[in-house]
C-alpha cells in the first residue's frame, strides 16, 4: 500500500514538474514574442495543470497573433477565473465584437466600465453595440457593382 501511495505521489510530482517546465518555456517564448511557439508550450502546461497566468498568456498570445476564434475561446475561460482583471473582460468583449457577437460583448464591456467608468473610448464601443443593427440595416439598401468605364 505504501508503494502505491509513493508511486502515485511521485507521478503527480513529475507531471507537476513537467507542467512547470512547459510554463517556463511558454513564458520565455512569450517574452521573446514567439507567440505561436508559446501557445504550444502553454497548451502542454495547461493540459497537465491549471496555471492562471498561463491561461491569461495563452489568450494574449492568440490575440497578439490575431487568431480571433481561438482568442475568443481562450478569453472566455480567462474571464471566469477569479484572477481575471477588468482589462481581460474588455479584451474578451472586443473579441466578441470582432466576431460579430455584439449582444454578448455588451455584458463584458459593461463589466469593464463598472471598474473604469471614465473610459470614454469603451463607452463609445459599448454604444456602438447598440447601434450596429441600424448600420447594418442601412447597408442592405445598396449594392456595389464594378464599372465598365476604363479607369486608365
C-alpha positions as CSV (number, residue, x, y, z in Angstrom):
1,X,0.0,0.0,0.0
2,X,2.9,2.4,0.8
3,X,4.5,1.7,-2.6
4,X,1.2,2.5,-4.3
5,X,0.9,5.8,-2.5
6,X,4.6,6.6,-3.1
7,X,4.3,5.8,-6.8
8,X,1.1,8.0,-7.2
9,X,2.8,10.8,-5.3
10,X,5.9,10.5,-7.5
11,X,3.9,10.5,-10.7
12,X,2.0,13.6,-9.6
13,X,5.2,15.4,-8.7
14,X,6.8,14.5,-12.0
15,X,3.8,15.7,-14.0
16,X,3.7,18.9,-12.0
17,X,7.4,19.5,-12.7
18,X,6.8,18.8,-16.4
19,X,3.9,21.3,-16.4
20,X,6.1,23.9,-14.7
21,X,8.8,23.3,-17.3
22,X,6.3,24.0,-20.2
23,X,5.0,27.0,-18.3
24,X,8.6,28.5,-18.0
25,X,9.3,27.7,-21.7
26,X,6.0,29.4,-22.7
27,X,6.8,32.5,-20.6
28,X,10.3,32.7,-22.2
29,X,8.9,32.4,-25.7
30,X,6.1,34.8,-24.9
31,X,8.6,37.4,-23.7
32,X,10.6,36.8,-26.9
33,X,7.3,37.5,-28.9
34,X,7.4,33.9,-30.3
35,X,3.7,33.6,-29.7
36,X,2.9,30.6,-31.8
37,X,5.6,28.5,-30.0
38,X,4.5,29.9,-26.7
39,X,0.9,28.7,-27.4
40,X,2.2,25.2,-27.8
41,X,4.1,25.3,-24.5
42,X,1.1,26.9,-22.7
43,X,-1.2,24.2,-24.1
44,X,1.1,21.5,-22.9
45,X,1.4,23.0,-19.4
46,X,-2.4,23.6,-19.1
47,X,-3.2,20.1,-20.2
48,X,-1.3,18.8,-17.1
49,X,-2.1,21.5,-14.5
50,X,-4.0,24.8,-14.3
51,X,-1.9,27.9,-14.2
52,X,-4.0,31.1,-14.2
53,X,-1.0,33.1,-15.6
54,X,-0.6,30.6,-18.4
55,X,-4.3,30.7,-19.2
56,X,-4.1,34.5,-19.5
57,X,-0.9,34.4,-21.6
58,X,-2.4,31.8,-23.9
59,X,-5.3,34.2,-24.6
60,X,-2.9,37.1,-25.0
61,X,-0.8,35.1,-27.5
62,X,-3.8,34.3,-29.6
63,X,-4.9,37.9,-29.5
64,X,-1.5,39.2,-30.5
65,X,-1.4,36.7,-33.4
66,X,-4.8,38.0,-34.5
67,X,-6.3,34.5,-34.2
68,X,-9.7,35.7,-33.2
69,X,-11.7,32.5,-32.8
70,X,-9.0,30.9,-30.6
71,X,-8.6,34.2,-28.7
72,X,-12.3,34.4,-28.0
73,X,-12.4,30.8,-26.7
74,X,-9.3,31.4,-24.5
75,X,-10.6,34.7,-23.1
76,X,-14.0,33.0,-22.3
77,X,-12.1,30.8,-19.9
78,X,-10.0,33.7,-18.5
79,X,-13.0,35.9,-17.6
80,X,-14.4,33.1,-15.5
81,X,-11.3,32.9,-13.3
82,X,-11.0,34.8,-10.0
83,X,-7.7,36.2,-11.3
84,X,-9.5,37.9,-14.2
85,X,-8.9,41.7,-14.3
86,X,-11.2,44.3,-15.9
87,X,-8.8,44.5,-18.9
88,X,-9.4,40.8,-19.6
89,X,-13.1,41.5,-19.7
90,X,-12.5,44.4,-22.1
91,X,-10.4,42.2,-24.4
92,X,-13.0,39.4,-24.3
93,X,-15.7,42.0,-25.2
94,X,-13.5,43.2,-28.1
95,X,-13.0,39.7,-29.3
96,X,-16.8,39.1,-29.2
97,X,-17.3,42.3,-31.2
98,X,-14.8,41.4,-33.8
99,X,-16.5,38.1,-34.2
100,X,-19.9,39.8,-34.6
101,X,-21.3,38.8,-31.2
102,X,-22.4,42.3,-30.1
103,X,-25.1,41.3,-27.6
104,X,-22.6,39.2,-25.7
105,X,-19.9,41.8,-25.9
106,X,-22.2,44.4,-24.2
107,X,-22.1,42.3,-21.0
108,X,-18.3,42.3,-20.8
109,X,-17.9,45.9,-21.8
110,X,-20.4,46.8,-19.0
111,X,-18.3,44.8,-16.5
112,X,-15.2,46.7,-17.6
113,X,-17.0,50.0,-17.4
114,X,-18.1,49.2,-13.9
115,X,-14.5,49.3,-12.9
116,X,-13.4,52.0,-15.3
117,X,-16.4,54.3,-15.6
118,X,-14.4,57.2,-17.1
119,X,-13.0,55.3,-20.1
120,X,-14.6,57.3,-23.0
121,X,-13.4,55.0,-25.8
122,X,-15.0,52.0,-24.2
123,X,-18.2,53.9,-23.6
124,X,-18.3,54.6,-27.4
125,X,-17.6,50.9,-28.1
126,X,-20.5,50.0,-25.8
127,X,-22.8,52.5,-27.6
128,X,-21.8,51.0,-30.9
129,X,-23.0,47.6,-29.9
130,X,-26.5,49.2,-29.6
131,X,-26.4,51.0,-32.9
132,X,-24.8,48.2,-35.1
133,X,-28.2,46.9,-36.2
134,X,-29.1,50.3,-37.6
135,X,-25.8,50.5,-39.5
136,X,-26.3,47.0,-41.0
137,X,-29.9,47.7,-41.9
138,X,-28.9,50.8,-43.9
139,X,-26.1,49.0,-45.7
140,X,-28.5,46.4,-47.2
141,X,-30.1,49.1,-49.4
142,X,-27.1,49.4,-51.6
143,X,-25.3,47.1,-53.9
144,X,-21.8,47.6,-55.3
145,X,-21.0,46.7,-58.9
146,X,-17.9,47.0,-61.0
147,X,-17.9,49.8,-63.5
148,X,-17.4,49.2,-67.2
149,X,-15.6,52.5,-67.6
150,X,-11.9,52.4,-68.4
151,X,-10.0,53.8,-65.5
152,X,-6.7,54.4,-67.0
